[in-house]
């Protein structure tokens, strides 16, 4: 777990220093220090973007961007000195921006993020980081080139809950023995049949063509809007529950196991729909050994498909979004706020004692604050684009396996399976004039 400890080292050092951040020469970008404010552009200011803005409002909000002029007008009243933009590409060309918060629709996350990284900007991006495997790999590669000078964070804000630390401690301390399988699941069932038919014209204040952005064009219909669950079920605009609660809930398992990319993927579920991401889904991966951690099997379930209950005492369906770690001695079950240990038949959990408070991992101290500190310091966050990039690449690879209907071998170095149909589905079509690497 050496990588994980490095990822947390900044926070541990800060906590040990009673909140005093000690900086070494060469750590900072010009204009960023603990006492100076970041110059932040908010791209996507409504909905989740408003909450993200509240998380960083103590910094300098110098640019606001949204395709909905009503959202933009409301944000501009809060930050009257910020310049406003409709097109995020023009926003990123504004002089003086050093950090970006991306809270656009899922199908533009990788575009906004990659363009910002190409300009050496710190980036906070709402989940999911990408909408296909190739996007996840491209953004992660862009970050890895610049990780010494930019700070990144994916908006899986539940990661700041104390239970993430407690679950990780239990796994690392062998509460259930060596973990052989890890599971995550979500119970949402967002259904649909097809892309919506044309229905009227977009409101005059809404720049629908820019909202569509790089995705194939679909005529306007108000049914796509009213919250992310209206549009992210469509393949061209999202990845269904894999990108939505899948990003949050798999984070519970990923944080404790912190695997590398898988060596295989397979998926099963409801009948494939070329318009709508699946509701019922079970995907699984073979995860290679990493450091002292042996290889293990990883699973994702959604839409009513669930792992088996470990014993008669535990009903997993009572946990809407959760994770489970299965070892030789027993199982650890968790949701975002609680955890439970159950012995397996013949197993004994009496060997395990929880860590005393002075040995526990320190609290994050706020999810947005984690990113802001990193922007002004060692660039280390809990959910950077390496950590979160591998997570979403794995999840999206599972969707490819579901779509082709067979088990795939996966080469994490190349991002290819050797299966022509599957490799074609690693990417997605873009409209003419839109490029990921801008």
N, C-alpha and C positions, 0 to 999 in steps of 0.2 A: 504493500500500500504506500510505497514511497511517493508516488505522484500525488496521491490525495493529501498526504501530509504537507507536501510543498504547496499545494493549493491553499491550504489553511494556515500556512506559516505566518502570513502577514497578520491575520487576525489574532493568532496566539501571541505574537510579539507585541501587538498593540495592547492586548489585555494585560500582559505581564508588565507593561510599562505604564499601567494605570491610565491608559488612554492617551499617552504621549507617543506620537509617531516620530521615530528616529529615522531620518533620511540619509542615504549615502550619496556622494557626488555622482552625477550622471543619471540619477533615477528619474528625473522629471523632464517632461517636455517643456519647452519655452512657454511661459505664461501660466503654467499649472503648478501651484504649490499648495500646501495645506491651508494657507491663509488667503489664497486667491480664489476667486470664484470661476467656475467653468463657464464658457460661453456655449449654451446649449440650444440646439434646434429641435423642436418637437414636431415630428412628422406624423400626422394623424392625431388631432387634438380632441376628438369626441370619444365617447364610450370609454374603453379601456385607456385611451390616450389621456383623458382627463385625470384618471387616477394616477397614471404615471407622471403627469405634470405635477400633481400635488406632491409626489415623492421627491421631486428635484427642484421645487419652486424656490428653494433657498439659494440656488445658483442664479447666474444671469441667463434669463430666457431671451435670446436675441433673435430667434426666428421661429415662426409658426407656419405650419403648412397643412392644408386639408383640402380635399376635393369638394367638400360641402361648405359653402360660403357662410351658412348660418353658424356652423361649428366654429369656423375661423373668426367670425365677428365676435362670438361670445368669448373666445380665448383672447382676442385682441383687447377686449375691455379689461381683462385681468392683467395683461402685460402690454400696455400701450406703447412701450418703447421698442417692442419687437417688430421686425419686418415680417410681412405676411406674404405667403406664396400659395398658389394653387397646385403647381407642378413640383413634385419633390426633387426632380432633377435640377431645376433652377434654384431651389432652396439650397441644395448642397454646394452650389457655386457661390453662395453669399460669402463675402470675406469675413474672417474673424471667428468663424465657427470652429470649435475644437472638439465638440461632443454632440452626439445625436441620440435622440430617443425615437425609436421606430414603433409606432402603434397603428400601422396601416392594416389592410386586409391581408390574410395569410399569403395570397398568391403574389404579393409584392415584397414580402419580408426579405427574401434573399437578395432582391435587386437593390433595395434601399441600403441594406447592410453592406453589400459588397462594394457599392459605389462609395459609401462613406469610408470604408476601410481603405479603399484605393486613394483616399485623400488624407490618410493617416489620422482619422477621427476616432475618438472613443465611441463605442456604440452600445446602447442598451436596446435590445430588440425583443418585442413581445414574442411569446411562443406561438406557433412553432417556428424554428429558425428557417425552415425551408419547406418546400412543397413537393420535392422529389429528391431522389438520392444524389443526382448530379449537382443540384443546388447546394445540398448540405455539404458535399465534398468541396465545392468551390469556395463557399464562405469559410469553412474551416481552414482550408489551405491559405486563403488570404489572411486570416487571423494569425496563423502560425508564422507567417513571414514577418509579422509586425508585433508579435506578442510582447517584445521588450519595450515597446513604446506606446501601445494602446491598451486600454482596458475594455473588456467586453462582458456582457451579462445577458442571458436570456431570461425573459420575464416569467419564470416559474416561481413566483413569489412565495408559494407555500414552503419552499425550501428553507425559509427563515424560521419555520416552526421548530421549537425545541425538540420535538419528537424525532425529527430527522437525525439529530445528533445521538439521541438515546438509542434509536434503532441501529445506527451504524456502530455504536459502541458494543451493542449486544452481539452483532454479527462478528465484529473483529475479535471480541473476547471469547468467542466460541460457545455462546449460550446454547445453541442447538447442535454443536459439533461442526464439522466441515460442511458447508452448504453445497448440496448436490444439485438442487433446483431452486430457482427463484421465479416468483409469479407476480404479476400486477394485473389489475382489472378495473373496469369502469362499467357502470350499469345504464348509462344513457342510451336511449333508442330514438334517434332523430331520423325519421323516415322521409322518403320522397320517391317519385317515380321517374321524373325527367326534368330537363331544363325547362324553365317556365316560358310560356308563349309571350309574344309582344303584348304589352298592355300600356298604351298611352306613351307620353313623352316624359323624360326625366324632368323634375322641377327645375326651374330656371337657375336656382342657386346651386344645383348639383351637377358637377362635371363628370358625367357617367363614363365617357370615353376614357378619361384619366383613371377612373376607378377600375375599369376593366384592365387598363395597363397592358402588360405583356401577354395576358391570357387570350385565347381565342374569343372572338366577339360573340356575345349573346345579346339579343335585343333586351331593352329595358323592361323590367317588371318590378313593381314595388314589393313583390313577395320575396325578393332577394334580400330585403333590408328589414331593420328592426332588431338588430343584434347579430352577433357572429354565428349563432346557431341557425340562422336563416340561410346563410350562403356557404358556410364552410363544409357542408355535406356534399357539395358538388366538386367533382374532380378538378375542374378548371379554376376553382376558387379556394379550395382547401383539401384536406385529407380526412374529413370526418372526425370521428373521435380519436383517431390516431394522433392527429395534430392538436386536438383540443385537450380534453382531459387526459389523453394518453401521455402527453408531454409532462403533465403534472404528476400523474400517478406512477408512471414508470420511473420517474425521478426518485421515488422512495426506494425502489430496488437498485437503481443505478448508483445512487449515492453510497450505498453500503458495499456493493460489489465492485464498482468502478471498473467494468470490463473494457477490453479492447474491442475492436470490431469483430463481428461474428464470422465463423467459417462456413455456416450454412444457414438457410432460412426456409421455412415452409409455412403454409397458411391454409385454413379451411374456414368455411362460414356460409353465409347466405349466397344465393345465386348472384353472379357478377352482373352489375348494372353499369353500362358505359357512361352514365351521367352522374350517378350517385355513389359515393363511397359506401362500403358495406356497413350494415348495422350489426348483424351477428358476425363475430370474427374471433378466431383463435390463431395467433401466429406464434411461432417458436423458433429458437435459434440455438445453435451450438456455440458457446462462448469459450474461447481458448484460455489456457492457463496464463496467468500474469503474475510475475514475481513469485511470492510464496503461495498465492491463491491457485488452487487447482482449476481445471476446466469444469464448467457446469452448464446446465440447460436453463434457458431463460424463456418465459412465456408471457404473452399478453392476451387477455380475454376482454370482450366487450359485448354489449347488446343482449345480455342474458346468458351467454356462454360463460362458464365459470370453471375454475379448478375444483377438484374433489375436496370435500371437507376432510381435514386431517383426522378427526375423530368425532365421536358423538357429542362432545361438549361444544364444538365450534360450528356455527352456521355462517359460512362466509357470505351468504347472500344478505345478511344483515349489515354488511359493510359495503356501502355503495361504491366507493373507490378505495382500493386497498392494495396491499402487497403481502406476500408470504415467502418465507425462507425455510426450506426444508433441509434438515441435516440428519445425521445418523442418530442423534439423540432425541430430536423433537422438531417442532416447527415454531417459528416466530411469525405472528400475524400483526399487521399494523395498518392504521389509516393515518391521516395527516396529524392527528392529535393524540392518539393512544396506541398502545401495543400490548400484546398478550402472548404468553409462552404456553405451549401445549406439548406434553410428552408424547412420543409415538409408542406403539405397543412394545413393551420391553425396554423402553428408554427411561433414562433417569436424568433429571435436570438439576439435581441437588448440588452438582459441581459448580453451578454458576452463581456468582454474586455480583450485583450491579456495582458499577464504579462509584466511589465516594465523590462528592461534589468537586473536591479540589483536583480530581483526576479526569473530570469530564471535559469534552470538547467545549470551548467557549461559545456563547451565543453569537449569532451573526451581528446582531445590533441594528437590524433594519436592512431590508433587501436592496432598496435603492441606495441607501447609505453605504452599503458594501461596494457598490459600483462607484459611487462618488469618491470614496476613500481611495479606491484603486486608481481612478483617473489621476489623482493627485499624489500617488505613492508608487508602490511596487508593481502595479498593474495586475495584481492577483485578485480574482473574485471566485466565488463558490461555483458559479454556473457559467463559466466562460465558454467561448465558441469551440474550444477543443472538447471539453466535457459534454456540453449540450449538443455539439455537432455530431459526435459519435452516437449519442442517444437517439437523435431524430433520424440519422442515417439508418440505424438499425431498425427503427420502427417503420420507416418508409420502405426499406428492403422487404420487410414482412408483407407489406401491401403488394409488392411486385410478385412475391411468391404466391400470394392468394390469387392474384389476377391470372397467372399462368397455370395455377393448379397443380404444381409439382414442387418437390424439394429441390432447392438450388444450392450448389456449392458457391461460396463467395470468397473472392480474393480482396481483402481489405486494402492491399497496396495499390491495386489498379481500379477498384470499384466495379469489377466485372465478374460475371458468373460463368462465361463460356456458353451460355444459352442465348441464342440470337434474339428470341422473342423477349426474354427477360431483360437483356441488356438494352434493348430498344426502349423499354419502359422505365429505365433508370432516369431518363430525362422527360421533358414534356414540351409540346409545341409552343412557340412564342409568336406573337404577331410581328409582322414586318416593322422594322425600325426600333425594336426593343432589344437591348442586349444586357446580359447579366454582368459583364465585365466592363463597366463604363467608368 
